[in-house]
Every structure is written in structure tokens, then in C-alpha cells.
Amino acid sequence: MLTRNSLYLLLWILFDGGLLTPLQPQPQQTLATEPKDNVIHLLGRRSHFQRVKRGWVWNQFFVLEEYMGSEPQYVGKLHSDLDKGEGTVKYTLSGDGAGTVFTIDETTGDIHAIRSLDREEKPFYTLRAQAVDIETRKPLEPESEFIIKVQDINDNEPKFLDGPYVASVPEMSPVGAYVLQVKATDADDPTYGNSARVVYSILQGQPYFSIDPKTGVIRTALPNMDREVKEQYQVLIQAKDMGGQLGGLAGTTIVNITLTDVNDNPPRFPKSIFHLKVPESSPVGSAIGRIRAVDPDFGKNAEIEYNIVPGDGGNLFDIVTDEDTQEGIIKLKKPLDFETKKAYTFKVEASNLHLDHRFHSAGPFKDTATVKISVLDVDEPPVFSKPLYTMEVYEDTPVGTIIGAVTAQDLDVGSSAVRYFIDWKSDGDSYFTIDGTEGTIATNELLDRENTAQYNFSIIASKVSNPSLTSKVNILINVLDVNEFPPEISVPYETAVCENAKPGQIIQIVGAVDRDLSPAGQQFSFRLAPEAVIKPNFTVHDFRNNTAGIETRRNGYSRRQQELYFLPIVIEDSSYPVQSSTNTMTIRVCRCDSDGTILSCNVEAIFLPVGLSTGALIAILLCIVILLAIVVLYVALRRQKKKDTLMTSKEDIRDNVIHYDDEGGGEEDTQAFDIGALRNPKVIEENKIRRDIKPDSFCLPRQRPQVEDNTDIRDFIHQRLQENDADPAAPPYDSLATYAYEGNGSVAESLSSIDSLTSEADQDYDYLSDWGPRFKVLADMFGEEESYNPDNVT
């Protein structure tokens, strides 16, 4: 301590004397009992021509943190060159902590810390100092800035900010395998002393793990640590400052280390032989037993695969692994039969799926056990000799014909008799019957292959001693064809021949079909019908492959002479009995180009000019249609106009009165309508007077026509009158052309509505006879002495 204080004094003398002038000297530890060592000199005012000596020779103080003394801690002293010790200078302090943390004696310039400081809270304080004249209150020197640094002490222990730690390392790792790196933090000043220099050590967890004192890296310390022996380890780590020296502060943390599994253990069967008992009735695919090999490893390293070693009975069984329990499930691949074999023995091998090459040297990672299976006898249903029976029968076979038989046996000890019956599921099963004892199948109805070509049904066999035990087999019966139908042309062909065809040219290839079920290799033959052999225009060329070609025999054909040719072809099959049919083909003569391409097959094309194209012909036809439409429309309009002129009064609905603008010929004018149908055939006009010229001036005496009894005409008119009276759709006016009966001696008299019985007033039309021959018809029509009745006239 004395040496250090002497050094401080020497440095102060050198600086104060101007021999040394450092700007940033290294901090030194300052004690409160040595006030003369910590002095800052302030430069006073000199004359302009005087040499100025450096005023600030030291610009920072040091103060110890966590000072616990009873007196304020002395920090340092401010002093001005102008201060002669006469009490005329006053020192002031401002800045960080001035007045609250640090105080200054205004007369002496001594600075003290009035409270304990913590470097971890604030490492330094920046203050400003000034010397002031007490009398004038004016600054003697400019305000100067200095720093007070808080000097660190070892008051903080190292801390593990990320602890506690969790780590893992594979089992069986070699010595020095990396596990984890821990890190402790010390809040003390790392630039001052050893307060922040941390050293790591293990307090708990040896001898399994070690730690690097400087880096904090944890590594394995023992080889071949086995997870199956111990899986979890808890290691206590210590971090100590002051480089681990005595008196340093320490902190601890816990590291939980887990050994992860590796596949270092093979599976092992707990016993070498497994015994299983299986009923012979067990269905195929069912589980009949379980075996298990034990693997102390974990997860995928403990996954086991089971396999049956080829040997006795191994082909009847299979084994799979249960993913949840890692057990081997033995399943049945084929049916068991106690009467055939009562016991099976085979070996099962268990091995790991995921191997670790590092442990291959330890031996094979698999184990083998023996499985013995005993088959138990069960009362079973009868067994058919075949899994499927196929039979054949010809169609139209007589009822009761036996077509085949089925056989089933009871294979159990003390076999029982068997009964057969058909499993009725549809009406089709009634076509056959079965003998319940012998198992023979016979027809029950006539069969028709064209109706049903195949029958499929089931037969059930049951034990007499136990009818509930049954078995079933499918029966497939094919109905064989009898040649009933002749072959026919397969499709309706549209055959054409060119006018410029040459002899021997094939114009069509035809085929044939047969509704019978043709046996393999059946052949159809083609030939001309006998009536077409004489002077044939065409012939048939049989290709011997169930097809034939139509061949021309003439050198050219003419559509003008004959457009269609009918060719009868006889088609014959090769079955027994032989069936044949005659098919007529229609061959149309067409116009073709030189290459044989058909241009036209229409008859109308023969008469068309050669120079006109198809478009021109269509245009001509369209014009003709338009002209015809115009003519028809014109005629229809003319007829409508003529009908409109005939109706002069639409209000008078009783009569249809026709007015003529020109003078007619009277009775002689018969061109308006033909009344010959209503004339009395018995009346003969002896004196025929011309009706197209004006008669002489003399007046002929009025002669009432002789009315004879014409019952048939009266009944006809009366019947028509009643029909129209009862028809609500009849027009409310008369048609004289329909109902008027004119002529001598008409017993029907006049039917005009003008002279009806139901008129409102009787009228006398006798004056019409005085108008001359031209009005003779009207005089005869309205001259009758009958009342007008519109309800009786339609």
C-alpha cells in the first residue's frame, strides 16, 4: 500500500510540474484517505504575453462501488491556479449526479460520494467544474468537463441464463462424444481484474461426463454407456468467477442428459417351442395364434419381422407382424383337414428391420423358434368332388333325360349319407331336377338355345345325420345348338354397278350370319339361285371364307333400259341337317366416271341435259316452284273476291239472295247451277222454249205444275230438314242450290224460306207470274199457298 501511494505522489508531482502531460491516463485505485493524490488543477487567467502552463492535468476520478463506510467516500479535489488559498475562489459542480450523488466543498474543491454506487447500474458519471470569484460572482476560468468512473468489485456471481439444460447422446458412444455446451454470464467488469473470468466444473455427474473449464462443452467420459441399463442422467454444472480462485463467486445449473437408443440388441424368443391348437373348420385367412420375440431396444430399433422357415407345413400358414405389439400373428393360408393330417411343425424366424452396421460384429440380429400346431377334429359338411360342374345338353332334348351327376362325401370319421337338392333362386331353376340320393340331374322342360343358351344354378348337399351341415356347388349347363335356322345375308347391302362396268368385275362382297350357335369351323357356301343361272347378268364368286363376291357378266349396263337388277343368292351352311336360304340382292345401275367413281344413280338424271350442272338444275326447279306458288295465290284471291261480291246483305241471315248485274236468260239460263238432281224424272217438258231470248209479247196462261206423289224425294228432303234443324252448327240461311226442288209436278213444292210457315205476315207473290218467262222460276217458288216458318227450314 505504501509503495502504491508513493507512486501516486510521484506521478502527481511530475504532472503538476509540467514534466508529463498524459491526456487519458490509466485508472488507478484511489483511497479516501489520500486526498492529495486526486487533484484537478484549473488554469487561471494570465496576461496575453505570459506563457500559459497546462491547467487540466487530470480529467477523471475513480470511485469504488458498493462503498459501505460511515463517512462519505472521498473522490478527489478541484484546484485552480488562481486560488491562492485566500478564500476568494468558489468551486461549483454540475452534471450527472451533482448534488444527489456527488457533492463539492465550495472552498477547498473536495468532491465526495454521498451514497453507495453500483457499476452494473451506471459505470461512469460526466460532470462539469468551474471556479468563480466570490466577490464578483464571475467565472475565473471556463467550465471544464471531467468523468467519475465507478470502479468494479466482484459483487456478481456467474449466472446460466439458459438453464436448466436438456441434452441427449446416443448410447454406446465413445469417450469424448459431444453432448452440449453451457454458458454462464458474469455482470462484473470483464476489463478489470478477474471478477468476470468464469471457470466451469462438474459437481455431480461424474464419472459419466466431463466439461471443458473454459468453453463449457460437456462430453462423455465413459465408453459403452447402455440405455437399457440406465437411460437418464442429471449433471450439476458450476461456473465460478475470479478464475476459480478461492473467494470467487459461483453459480450452478442442471443438465438433464438422455441416452438415445441404437439397435444394439437382437430380438430373442422367450422360449424355443410354441404349441398351438387349431380346429379344422378354421376359415382361410383367420388368425390361429400369436408368438412374440423380445427386443430391449426402443422405437424403430425394436421393430421385428417374422418369417416362416420353409419346411413341414410352412406352405399352409403365414405370419405377419402386429405393428402395435410387435407380435407375430400366425394365419391360415389353406384349409385344414383333420382326416388328412393332424399336426404340423415349422420354424419361425424373428429379425430386426433396421440394423446398425456398428454392431454386426456382435452376432446375427435374429432368433428362431419352433411352432407345433395340432389340428382338432370338427364335424364338417359334405365335400363335393369338384368345385364346379359343367354339363352340356342339346336343345329340344326330351323331358327327363339325365345330363349329368354330382357327388359329395362326408369325410368325417363315421361318415354319414348325403342328400342333394337344388337351391331354388329363380324360375330358371325349374328347367332341371336332381335325384336326392344319387345326385343325377335331368331335364324338366324342353330347352331352346335361342331363348337361353346357358343355365347357372346351385346344388346343396347335406348330411343325413346333421342336416344343418350343408355345402354348395355351382352347376353350369350349356345348351348345345341344333341346326334350325338357315344362314342369311349379314346386312342389307346397297349394291351399285357402273354403266361402263366390264365383265368379271367384283362390285360387292357379301357375308352371312346364322342365328344358330355355329360350331367351330362351320362354313357358308354361296351360289346363284337356279332361276338366275340362265343368261345371268351377274354371278356369285364364293371365296370359301364365309364371304362371296358379286361379279359382273356383261360389258356395260344401261339405265335407260333397266335401272334395277334383282339377283337371288342361295346361302347354305355346313351343319347337320343342312339349312339354306335364298336372299335377293338389289343392284342399281349408276353413272360413273372412267375411274369407276359413282356420279349419279337417280333415274331423272338420264333425261337432264348433259351441259347443266346440279346448281343450275336446282335454280330452275326453284323458279318453277315460285311461279306455281304465284299462280295458286292469284287464283285463290280471285275466288275470294268472287265470293265477296255474291254476298250483298250480311244482315239478312235468312236467305242467300243472288243478284246479277246483267240480264239473264230466265228459266232457260241453267248455267248458274245444276238443278237436274232435284228435277222430277217423271216430268217431261214437251214444249221447250229458249231461255236466252226475250219471249213474245203474248202472255202464256199460268199453269200450275202437276204434282205427283214422289215419296222418296219428299222423305229425303224431310230427313235433311230434320238433320239441319237439330244441328247447332248449321248456317241460319237457306241454300237454294241444295234444297230447292224445281220442276213440273213436284210433290215437295217450294222449300224457300221466303214462303215459310213461320213468317210474320202472309205475302202474295202471284204478281211474279205476270213478269214473263224470265221470272217463272220465282213465280213457281213463291206462288205456293203455304205459310213461311223459318224454324223448319235450315
Summary of the structure (lengths in Angstrom):
residues: 794
radius of gyration: 70.1
end to end distance: 163.3
largest distance: 197.6
contacts: 2174
relative contact order: 0.04
helix: 15%
strand: 32%
